[in-house]
């Protein structure tokens, strides 16, 4: 699922398939933009929410002598 749209664009350009089909191109660009927004949102969520908790758990584990 990750990178499929980028692969579609690459293949479309390499074999010149559906390069003139405007509805297809517009929808593909919208899908790629939505995927980029989703990846950015997930990255920000992981940085803001997940990483501090994981870092804290690692620190606590190390101070207790765990691995």
Secondary structure, 3 states (H helix, E strand, C coil): CCCHHHHHHHHHHHHCCCCCCHHHHHHHHHHHHHHHHHHHHHHHHHHHHHHHHHHHHHHHHHHCCCC
